[in-house]
Amino acid sequence: MIPSVLIIEDERILSHAMRDYLAHHGYEPLVAGSGEEGLKLLRDSEMDLVVLDHQLPGMDGIDALRQIKQAAPTTEVVMVTAHGSVKIAVEAMRAGSFDYLTKPVDLEELAVVLDKAWNHARLQRELRYWQGAGRDGNPVDRIIGDSSATRQLRAQVERLAALAAGGRAPAILITGETGTGKGLVARVIHDLGARTERPFIEMNCGAIPAALLESEIFGYERGAFTDARAAKAGLFESADGGTLFLDEIGAMPLELQVKLLKIIEEKSVRRLGGLRSKLVDVQIVAATNAHLEEAAKTGSFRPDLLYRLNVLTLRLPPLRERPDDIVPLARHYLERAARQHHMSKRFHPDAEAQLLQYSWPGNVRELANVLERVVLLHEGDEIHGGDLGLSPAAAGAGAVDVGAAGVRVDFSQGGVSLADVERTMIIEALKTARNNRRRAAELLDISPETLRYRLEKHGIEPGEAGRPGDSSRGV
């Protein structure tokens, strides 16, 4: 984006010199000879930056500055004055000036100051955007779907947000497969609570090398290590008063898990190389697509941290377990992608039927990506099933036969959904075992703990396996 700059200067030679110089240095300049003319131009067309002379015919620079900040609060103003007195500088800064320069104006210095002003303006715009993103209406409405699982999820999110708002939720754990929307739910919890005006900071623990993760999360003091030339606040300090979302918490190294547990317990953080701890008020929301209970047993995740995170847990079901949500979600993402790319798109009934036949191993994220691709590549207004480009191998057309000789899979008619096969086998084992989970685990040749995880993963309710039997010894 090329920033626009309005030059309000009555000295014609100077204003044209600034205009020509800035035009050659990546700006779109516009010149006005008075404060009144400048305000009219500003109201007709929003400007990113303003260079404003202090001494102007008619309205003086300070009055013009005040009216500029009223008419365009996000526009940064650089004041230019022929008298570099402290009084004028203080008056200009109080009126909202980003910086000020004295005449004769050094054009190189002017460009440097405008670069700083533009960077500041962009950061403020980005901050306002993220603070206001998705706040129209009720945040929980961003969780789209009509299935019973989604309705239950929305109710759980509202309860957790209420607990977090009351300070009774030191940490919240969100579990679910990749692409189920854990980041979206974390943001909804933040926006529903009293912290909505405070920062929401996201960190993917698996995306940053372990050597850098500690300094990013906890910050460091100058000289803490070789490249620490200046002190830097960590994510906990930056999120103070708001929410810190730690995605893929299972990828966090064990030594950092100890520190994270201490922060949750003590509500304080100490930078690397620091001598004292700082109190922080941060709502921690962690997410994982891994089975942390199994990781705790193998020693790759600390049990004490798991127990602390596992107090308030929210499980997001995969898309294949809530087929009633597929079409509403697809219509939402189709409309969003079409609006974003200024197109008109709609589904033919056979496209919606094709969406329902697909198993969506990548969950909601895959659905959104598929529809954006279709919007960009399909030329017509109406999208048919064949336009979606879904692999028939994922539609579950194959056959699985389990016999005494072992497992035989027939892929001649298409692929098989592994998740659907696993879910069916668990339900059949529970039926055979009359809902005795320990016996069902023996039939499947897995441990009771693994069976419990699989039941949660696939969202299998007790009623799906028929009438309960003697489950008093179940897990």
Secondary structure as UniProt FT lines:
FT   STRAND          4..8
FT   HELIX           12..23
FT   TURN            24..26
FT   STRAND          28..32
FT   HELIX           35..44
FT   STRAND          49..53
FT   HELIX           61..71
FT   TURN            73..74
FT   STRAND          76..81
FT   HELIX           86..94
FT   TURN            95..96
FT   STRAND          99..102
FT   HELIX           107..132
FT   TURN            133..134
FT   HELIX           139..142
FT   HELIX           148..165
FT   TURN            166..167
FT   STRAND          171..175
FT   TURN            178..179
FT   HELIX           182..192
FT   TURN            194..197
FT   STRAND          200..204
FT   TURN            205..207
FT   HELIX           210..218
FT   STRAND          219..220
FT   TURN            222..223
FT   TURN            226..227
FT   STRAND          232..233
FT   HELIX           235..238
FT   TURN            239..241
FT   STRAND          243..247
FT   HELIX           249..251
FT   HELIX           254..266
FT   STRAND          268..269
FT   STRAND          278..279
FT   STRAND          283..288
FT   HELIX           292..298
FT   HELIX           303..309
FT   TURN            310..311
FT   STRAND          313..315
FT   HELIX           319..321
FT   HELIX           323..325
FT   HELIX           326..340
FT   TURN            341..342
FT   STRAND          346..347
FT   HELIX           349..357
FT   TURN            361..362
FT   HELIX           363..377
FT   STRAND          382..383
FT   HELIX           385..388
FT   HELIX           392..395
FT   STRAND          399..403
FT   TURN            404..405
FT   STRAND          406..410
FT   TURN            412..413
FT   HELIX           418..432
FT   TURN            433..435
FT   HELIX           437..444
FT   HELIX           448..458
FT   HELIX           462..465
FT   TURN            472..473
//
